[in-house]
Each structure stands twice: as C-alpha cells, then as structure tokens.
Amino acid sequence: MAIYQQVFLDKEAEQALEAVMQMAKLNLSEALKEGLVLLQQHLNQTPESKPFDIYKQLDLGEGGYAIVPSSQAKEGVKAALQRSESKIYFGRVLVDNQIYFF
C-alpha cells in the first residue's frame, strides 16, 4: 500500500538527506524507507525504564565514606574528633587522611 505524502524539509534535514542518498547510493524513496525502518528498530530496542527504576536496582550498600548515618551526624563528628590525628576545618573533618563532611 503506497501513501502519497508531501513533506517539507528545512535546510539541515535536506542536506542530511542528500548526504545519505549520495553515500548509500539510494534514491529518495529508498533512503527515507531505510531511515524509517532503522528508527523503528531503534525505538523497539529502547528500554522503557525510567532513571529511578535503574536507581532502585543499584546496590548502593551503606553509602560512600560516611562513618554514621546523616541522622547521627553530630555523634559521628564527635567520634571522628576523638580518633587520633583528627582535625576539623570549616564543616569538614580530616580523619586518617580522609575528609568527612558534616
């Protein structure tokens, strides 16, 4: 079944179509058909998952360099300062050459 459709292309799309036709040695109809088939295949392969779906699957463990949960930040700072060679700098604690933020 053939459909007759008139399509207007901007300069960029027209140049891209001309380049594809020359490189692939296809006529206008063949180039458009190949492009539509490739786009359809790409869309069929594209996962429908959202970024949060991927995030839920990640095993993040207990978290980066935190020594305590954020709900216990004050206790964590006290514990870090009680360790040997602990220093505090503007909201950061340096413990054993690791910087912890609070």
Secondary structure, DSSP 8 states (H G I E B T S, - for coil): ----------HHHHHHHHHHHHHHT--HHHHHHHHHHHHHHHHHHS----HHHHHHH---TT-SS-SS-GGGHHHHHHHHHHSTT-EEETTEEEETTEEEE-
